[in-house]
Amino acid sequence: MKVMFSNISKQYKGKYALKDFSAKLENGVCGILGANGAGKTTLINIFVGILKSDNGHVYINDKDTKSMGKHFLSHIGYLPQYPQFYKNFEVIDFLRYMCVLKDIPKKQGEKRAKELLEVVNLSDACNKKIGALSGGMRQRVGIVQAMLNDPNILILDEPTAGLDPQERIRFRNLIAQFSENRIVLLATHIVSDIEYIANQVLLLKEGRLMKQGSPQVLIDGLKEKVWMVTATNEKMVETLQQYKISNMMRDHGKIHIRVIHEEKPDAHAVNVQANLEDVFLYYF
Ligand SMILES: Nc1ncnc2c1ncn2[C@@H]1O[C@H](COP(=O)(O)OP(=O)(O)OP(=O)(O)O)[C@@H](O)[C@H]1O
């Protein structure tokens, strides 16, 4: 599978939400990482056809999606940022309903729904009302509905918002599992959602693509730019004012400060291994 975004722009009231966005995606997990308001949802909405761009094109396997008509949707599975569920529906009835909307034949849909519920470990909740599920279980129902039509592009907009750490890890593992032979496009501002599973990361800032690459390539770009400074209270204030700080920890009366800076911030500063969170802070 190949997806190409070509020079996509979108303005709201004269302000760019997305400007000349171009990128190529291939099979695997692609994380779109950006702060609030960076343009992630705008990009996704344009991709799935909810929103029209002012300029630009999206291509799937070199075909312009504008020329693909309804057929385009058979490629797509989509979990929106704020999915709406019918709380009084049982899980299985909701999935049957989604099959109807997606034009999936009854028998095939039923089989697929049950298989997917098993994969996401929700078989036992099949006849539970959606309103009685936890946030994490509801998100898993969301991913099942997105996968019903066996899409080769799965699009997830902030899928782990509101999940506890255990559910977040479970969800992350599921996404990694679903990324075999398909493109998973995952928008988030939570670095840990993609740090370990993304093959490619797109850093989006104020509607523009700042940087793109594998997590390792992005991390390597910060080589010798992340430092550990051990400080006293007095020096801590000075360091906080002067530098970008990615972490701070007090330990036995000392303060360990993680500084992101081009040059050694202090004679005793020690160079440390960068991580994706440092990359995020460096560019934002
Ligand atoms: N319907 C709209 N009308 C006006 N401005 C909008 C509209 N939708 C989005 N915007 C603006 O476009 C910019 C990009 O918004 P978008 O929702 O795409 O960002 P995001 O990265 O998804 O943010 P978040 O992480 O908060 O969901 C923001 O400045 C936002 O205020």
The ligand as an SDF file (V2000), in Angstrom:
LIG
                    3D

 31 33  0  0  0  0  0  0  0  0999 V2000
  -13.9580   24.3380   12.0620 N   0  0  0  0  0  0  0  0  0  0  0  0
  -12.9540   25.1550   12.3730 C   0  0  0  0  0  0  0  0  0  0  0  0
  -13.0870   26.4860   12.3310 N   0  0  0  0  0  0  0  0  0  0  0  0
  -12.0450   27.3140   12.6100 C   0  0  0  0  0  0  0  0  0  0  0  0
  -10.8220   26.8860   12.9590 N   0  0  0  0  0  0  0  0  0  0  0  0
  -10.6190   25.5720   13.0310 C   0  0  0  0  0  0  0  0  0  0  0  0
  -11.6670   24.6260   12.7440 C   0  0  0  0  0  0  0  0  0  0  0  0
  -11.1670   23.3750   12.8800 N   0  0  0  0  0  0  0  0  0  0  0  0
   -9.8630   23.5150   13.2420 C   0  0  0  0  0  0  0  0  0  0  0  0
   -9.5350   24.8290   13.3410 N   0  0  0  0  0  0  0  0  0  0  0  0
   -8.2060   25.3650   13.6790 C   0  0  0  0  0  0  0  0  0  0  0  0
   -7.2530   24.7280   12.8400 O   0  0  0  0  0  0  0  0  0  0  0  0
   -6.0570   24.4430   13.5730 C   0  0  0  0  0  0  0  0  0  0  0  0
   -5.7660   22.9570   13.4850 C   0  0  0  0  0  0  0  0  0  0  0  0
   -6.7730   22.2440   14.2130 O   0  0  0  0  0  0  0  0  0  0  0  0
   -6.8090   20.6510   14.3320 P   0  0  0  0  0  0  0  0  0  0  0  0
   -8.0330   20.2770   15.0850 O   0  0  0  0  0  0  0  0  0  0  0  0
   -6.6060   20.0760   12.9870 O   0  0  0  0  0  0  0  0  0  0  0  0
   -5.5030   20.3760   15.2030 O   0  0  0  0  0  0  0  0  0  0  0  0
   -5.0730   19.0640   16.0110 P   0  0  0  0  0  0  0  0  0  0  0  0
   -3.6090   18.9240   15.8080 O   0  0  0  0  0  0  0  0  0  0  0  0
   -5.9320   17.9210   15.6360 O   0  0  0  0  0  0  0  0  0  0  0  0
   -5.3730   19.5060   17.5090 O   0  0  0  0  0  0  0  0  0  0  0  0
   -5.8400   18.6000   18.7750 P   0  0  0  0  0  0  0  0  0  0  0  0
   -4.6620   17.7660   19.1740 O   0  0  0  0  0  0  0  0  0  0  0  0
   -6.1540   19.6450   19.8100 O   0  0  0  0  0  0  0  0  0  0  0  0
   -7.0410   17.7990   18.3730 O   0  0  0  0  0  0  0  0  0  0  0  0
   -6.2690   24.9590   14.9800 C   0  0  0  0  0  0  0  0  0  0  0  0
   -5.7150   26.2480   15.0730 O   0  0  0  0  0  0  0  0  0  0  0  0
   -7.7840   25.0030   15.1110 C   0  0  0  0  0  0  0  0  0  0  0  0
   -8.1750   26.0140   16.0100 O   0  0  0  0  0  0  0  0  0  0  0  0
  1  2  1  0
  2  3  1  0
  2  7  2  0
  3  4  2  0
  4  5  1  0
  5  6  2  0
  6  7  1  0
  6 10  1  0
  7  8  1  0
  8  9  2  0
  9 10  1  0
 10 11  1  0
 11 12  1  0
 11 30  1  0
 12 13  1  0
 13 14  1  0
 13 28  1  0
 14 15  1  0
 15 16  1  0
 16 17  2  0
 16 18  1  0
 16 19  1  0
 19 20  1  0
 20 21  2  0
 20 22  1  0
 20 23  1  0
 23 24  1  0
 24 25  2  0
 24 26  1  0
 24 27  1  0
 28 29  1  0
 28 30  1  0
 30 31  1  0
M  END
$$$$
